[in-house]
Amino acid sequence: MTEKDDSFSCENSVKLPICVFFKDARLVFKLDKLGLEIASIALPAALALTADPIASLVDTAFIGQIGSVELAAVGVSIALFNQVSRIAIFPLVSVTTSFVAEEDALERVGSEIQESDELETNPTSDVENQQLIAQIDHYTDKSKSVSESFELETVEDERRHIPSASSAMVIGGVLGLVQAVFLISEAKPLLNFMGVKSDSPMLTPAQQYLRLRSLGAPAVLLSLAMQGVFRGFKDTKTPLYATVAGDLTNIILDPIFIFVLRMGVSGAAIAHVISQYLISIILLWRLMNKVNLLPPSIKHLQFGRFLKNGFLLLMRVVAVTFCVTLAASLAARQGATSMAAFQVCLQVWLATSLLADGLAVAGQAILASAFARKDYDKATATASRVLKLGLVLGIILAVILGVGMPFGARLFSKDVNVLHLIGIGIPFVAATQPINALAFVFDGVNFGASDFAYSAYSMVLVAILSILCLFFLSSSNGFIGIWVALTIYMSLRTFAGFWRIGTRTGPWNFLHYRS
């Protein structure tokens, strides 16, 4: 108990709920129990998130050696595949992480109570043994009512049964199959929609790559569903190892299939598919050692909860995607130079979010567990700590980008006009890093509190206001106007996170009694 008090007490006694964020900033890097727990989750998660983009860059470099037409064709196919995947991936992973963390915490509470009862009971008496069994059965019934539809079960072997893990696997597999069938059957019309016309030399290689890569869709969705399960267990090392193994396999197979076997873009797609199935197999093997994935019956699956909250997050994904896509579209309307500069700034702007996402994953997993246990002290301390770390990370990134991006811009283009516009965009890219980091970490905080409805509806409202700003400011101020609007967009996202805690509403209602 003393250890818990030392870890969390400095974060709790606050007059206003929003002061949770500002209090004891000097302790932000303290390596206490909470600090070590956050680091053990956030660092592997951030590394896993950055592994795929690095592998994609290597992949692109190999494909670029084939020819510019093939490179462009694969670029369109990857963009299309990723956009379709994102619709399913983000809601599935986010919901799975929270639900598994909640169920895992409740099951551990049950185990702790059982162990406590066993220590207090004399095992030599048959009557007392029967009473102990009755107490355990009584708690099992009670835990079911607390967790509503969780219906936690005890299995005879050492593996646990986590209903949400089984549900995520089924949903991930079904969505993966649906995505594969959709992309393979509709490849040509979808590529036409993306601007690859029937007479374009890009059409044939783009179709080949998209159809072959789509065979890996079930593996992609399943592996990400399993990553959500591991995150719920606060284990981000296993997904990191699996991701690195898969990406290294992809990098090794690329030159073999592309150049040695002379399979071209088809070889690149096959290498990628093999790597995705390898990741899935590794994760499935590790997960089956921890969890009994076969539910006792269909009624134990949590399809209703997944679909309800998944739909809310789907709304959110659509709102976010529309804002960023609209900004790119408005930049494209201003000409090729404006679009080229905007694309460079946008990719840097988004890439740095991967580091903040590591903190978001840590915050989500720890908060979901704390809320399930009704450990509001730890929930408050965790939210405070990850938000402070997010702000510090954002400030560091702002300095690095502000100093380094003017020199690094020449790596992306040598066009004087493009470089001039990139120079105009750099202050926005750098200055918004603290705001962006807070916005991404607030996503993890909201998801950890299972505040999916607020996350979705607030994001839709933010998107509506941001879209109006994008149209107005881009028409009146051009390239600068687009970046001003995007700054407003991220500021509103951050404000929405502060508002929820500051008004002590939803899952943060308990702050009324801790003021």
Summary of the structure (lengths in Angstrom):
residues: 515
radius of gyration: 24.6
end to end distance: 22.3
largest distance: 87.4
contacts: 1817
relative contact order: 0.12
helix: 83%
strand: 1%
